[in-house]
Amino acid sequence: MNANTPKRPYTSRIDNCEAAERFIAEQIDAIRTQVGDGKVLLALSGGVDSSVVAALLIRAIGKNLVCVHVNHGLMRKGESEQVITVFRDQLGAELIYIDATDRFLDKLAGVSDPERKRKVIGAEFIRVFEEEAGKLSGIRFLGQGTIYPDILESDGVKAHHNVGGLPEDLGLELVEPVKFLYKDEVRQVGLALGLPEEMVFRQPFPGPGLGVRCTGAITRERLAALREADAVVREEFAAAGLQGKVWQYFAVVPDITSTGVRDGKRTDSWPVILRAVNTTDAMAVTVPRLDWELLERITSRILATVPGVNRVLYDLSPKPPATIEWE
Ligand code: XMP
């Protein structure tokens, strides 16, 4: 924090329903005052922050909010569908859904350097979003899910790291109703707004999505294997009652193969690496001692149902020296 860092205007934490309801009422007034009958555009990823901002804006201005959900093809199984169900079908939002899978995967073909992959994904996201914004008329505002840690991390400069900074040159005025909230407060507000718990307590998920868990140059086949394996991991953790108890868990499919055998024939297939970590701040993590039967269930389901995979490994590495993600 430096002298330019804006101070939080709240004296107490939003840690209960009443405080969340008060915050929502205040923000609805503030949003209406700021935007009047103007239209607001919002990139809705389905992450906690943008989802809460969308739900707040829907309450405040209804159809004058236009949400754009860009599916970059690196979402987890069922994620884009959930965004559409919750926001378009249940909350009645004006939602533009863009399936840009082919564009992203074509741009990523052959790109193996992790930093380069992140840059390609970030730049393409901005391009797709700008194109969509250009097709709309009468938009004066841009909603953003900036939260207080984003402001603290960037020393007073507003930057929402997940989307790599949305187009400044769209010339839109920012609407950032949760910019003074910490993550737990955003979740409390999300619950009070009636968002599904699954969305509100979603694990951290990188902006570049499954792209950082399909290491090296992404191929459609390996990405499909990763998506299926990840869905098995999430289902089995939920069935074992570990949702919300283990901080983050997911699958990785690295770009290596090993020898296996199936139906009497030798195979050359990928491993699935299971990653699970506990932490309070993501800076240092420990690895939970998972129940052996859970590990066996995950392994046998993945080996039975995910094509192109012949091994399942559990990553026992703490951070440091490993990071949580593989890229
Ligand atoms: P690492 O791999 O650095 O990850 O130990 C720390 C935490 O940050 C998450 N992560 C991201 N979150 N955008 C995000 O919003 C990103 O680009 C990104 N990359 C990593 C990671 O999942 C972990 O929780």
Residues whose N, C-alpha, C, O or C-beta is under 5 A from the ligand:
A	BS01	XMP	N162 P204 F205 P206 G207 P208 A282 T323 I324 E325
